[in-house]
């Protein structure tokens, strides 16, 4: 069993590196990748405290989930096997960016007549539940029963999907164009390759593309991306099958993971997803695992 999409408290997960390694070891997960958002901090922590690595008997593929965009829609690319000391992750002032988005979202909420507690709507990069405007605002708006009628009219609305369904969606009143805050997909892939890694499109069916299959094909055929995450807890069986077929069509590698965040996504468990809906064997990545360095 493998899990190549895991977050710690170095981004928006709630487990420490120590807690995570203890958990994956107890579950006998053979290969993992810690893929924190725009961060390789977990690997520097492992370097500083080498006793931590002894907590896990399996192998680790060095990774990160890095923000980019395609057709002006924010997306993420999973970087696997990178030299974390050489990887040039695009650095921005995330607190400033998230506060900018939060203020715009508050203004939109005001214009729609939605109620929220100002004292609860703030960004704190040290608090995993307060790092991102989308999660902060959606969580707060859902607390107020008087918002129910307006929210129902808006449609699909919860704290875990708000970022994809609304903030990243140009057809939503809550849309925010954040593409200027990240690298182009071509530049990001180039940097991943420069750092000795492989680039994989993360959870392609989650993005609010008008034609998802067609756009995913454009990414696979029109960029130097190496592969795609095909197994993912929120994908339908049909979406997983399509993803695998597209990788075969364009001669791309396949990966899979749970997108584990611990308490911030409590319904997702390490290695098995939502109610044991995925199980990825290491043979699934046998055609590329030898191309990346394991620690």
N, C-alpha and C positions, 0 to 999 in steps of 0.2 A: 504494500500500500504506500502511495506517495501523496504529498500535498504541496503543490508548488505555488500557492497563493495564500500567504499568511501575514497578518499584521501584528505588531507589538506596540507598546507605548512609545516607541520612537516615531510613530505617526498617530493614527487614530484608533489603534487597538488598545485594550486595557491590560493585557498581560505584560509583565516584564519579560525580558529575555529568559531569565531564570525560570519563571513560571511556565513559559511556553515550552522550553526544552524538557522540563520535567513531564509535561503533559504528553508531548509527542513521543517521548520515550516510553511512557506507561501504555500508550496505544500501539506500540510496535510499528510506528510509521517509519518506513525504511529510508525514504529520501524526502527532504523538505526544502523549501526556499522561503526565507523571510523576505517579504517584498513590501517593505514600508513605503508609503507615499513620498516620492521625491527625497528619499533618505537611505543612506547606508549606515546609519548610526549604530544599528544592532551589531554590525560586523566590527566596528571600532570598539564596541563594548566587549565583544568576544576576544578581541586582541588584547585589550587592557586587562581583562580578567580571564585568564586561560583555564581556570578551574570550571568556569561555566560550561565550556565545551565538553567536559567530562560527564555532564548530566545526560547527554544524549548519545546513544550508541550508533545511531544511523549516520547518514551522509547529508551534508548541507550544500546546496547550490547557492552561491552568492547571488542575491537578486535585489530588485527594487521595482516599484510600480511608478512610472514617471508620466507626468501630465504632458499632453500635446494636443493637437487638434487636427481635424480633417473636415473639409467643407464647412468650416467655421463652427463645427460642433466639438466641444471638449471631449477628448478621449484619453485613454491611458495605454501605455506600452509597457509590457513586462520585460525587464532586462535580466537575462540569466547568464551566469558565468562570468560576470564582469570583474575586473580588478577594481575593487572598491576604493583603492587609493588613487587610481587614475581616472575613474569615471567623473566626467565633468557634468554634474547635474546642474541644470539651470537654476540659479538661486534668485529668488525674489523675496520681497518683504511680504510673507504670507499673512501676517497679522494686519498689515495695512490693506492688502487686497481683500481679505475676508471682511474687514470693517467697511470697506467701500461697498462691497456687495450687500452687506447687512443693512446699511443705511438706505440703499436703493430699495431693498426688499421691504423695509419698514414703510417707506413712502408709498409703495404699491399697495401694501396691506392697508394703509390709511385710506388710500383712494377707493379701495374696495369695501371699506367699512368694517374691516376685520379688527378684532380686539386682541391686545397682547399686553403683557406686563413688561414695561420698559426695564425694570430691575433684573429680569431674567433673560433679556435679549442683549447679550454682549459676547465678545470674542475673548477667549483665554487660551492661548496656544499651549499652556501647560496642563489644561484640562481636556482629556480626550473627547468629552461630550460637548465641549464648547469651541472646538477648533475650527469648525466649518459653519458658515452662515446658513446654508441650506438646512442642516440638521437642527441648529439652534432655533431658527425661525419656524420651521414646520412643527417641531416639538411643542413650541410655545403656542402657536395658533390652534393646535389640536386640543390644548388644555381647556379652551374656553367654549362652553356649550353654545353660547350665543353666536359663535362662528359657524355652527354646523350647517345652517341653510346655505350660506354663501359658499362654503367649502364643497358641499354636495353639488352645487351648480358648476363649480370649477372642474370637478371630476377627480380621478385618481390622485389621492392626496394622502401621503403618510410620510413620516420622518425619514424612512429609509429609501424612498423612491423620489422624494421631492427634487433632489439634485438632477437626476436624469430626466424626469417627466416634466419638470417646470424650469428650473434654473438654466438647464442646458438646451432647452427647447424653444426655438424662436417663435413658435406658435402659442406659447404660454404667456400670460400677462406678467409672470415672474422671471422672464428670460433676462439673462445678463451675459453679454458677449465678453467672455474672459480670454478669448483666443490670443489677444496681444500680450498676455502675461506669460505665455509659454513658448517653447521652441517649436519650430515647424517639425512635422513628422520626419521629414528627410534629414534635417539636422540632428534630431534626436537619435534616429537609427544610426547615423554616421558616428555619433559619439559613443554609442553602445558598442559598435564594431571596433572603434578605436581603442576601447577599454577591454577588448578581447572577448566580448560577450555576444549573445544572440538576442534578437529583438522579436517579441511575440505580441500580437494584438491581444489586449486583455478584453475579456467578456464582450465580444463584438455585438451581440444581440441586445445589450442593455442600452445602447446609445439611441437617441431619438432621431435617427435617420429616417427620412420619408420612405425610402426603399432600402431596407436593411441589407438584404442579400446582395443587391446590386452594388451598394456602397462598400460592403466588405470585400467584394470581388475587386473593386477599384483599388483598395488598399493592398490586397494581396498581389495584384498584377502590376500595379503602377508604382510601387515603392520597393525598396530593398529589404523589406521586413522578412524575417526568417521563418516565422510561424504564427500560430494563433492558438489561443486558449479555447479548446473545444469542449471540455468537460467542466461544467460550472453548475452549482446547485439551483440557480434560478432559471437555467435553460430548460425548455421543454425537451422531450425525447427527440422530437422532430428537429429542433434547433441544433441539438448536439450532432445528429446525423448529418444535417446540412453542413455544419462546420467541418466535420471530418471529411466529407466529400469535397469541399472546397479546398482543403489543404492538399488532398490527393490530386485534385485537378491542377493546382498551381505549384505542385511539388514543394509544399511547405511542411515544416515540422508541426507537431501537435503537442499541446500541453494541457494541464488541467489542475484545478485547485478549488478550495472551498471559499476563499476570500474571508477567512476567519478573522474576527475582530474581538472575540471574547464577549464581554458584557455589552458592547455597542452593537453587536448582532447576535443576540442570545439564542436565536433559533438555528444558528449554524455551528456545527461541531467539527473539530479537526478531523480531517481524513474522510469523513462520511457525509458532510453537508447537512441537509435538512431532512430529519427523520430517515437517515441512512439512504438518501436518494442517489448518492454517488459512491463509487469505489474504484479508484484508479490504481492499477497495478504498474509496477516499474517497467514492465515490458512495453507499456504505452509510449515511453520516451526512449526506447532502446536505440533508435536510429540517430539520436543526437546527444545522448548523455555523455558519450565519450569525447565530445567536442568541447565540453566545458569543464572547468576545474571544480573539484569537489573538496570540501574541507571537513 
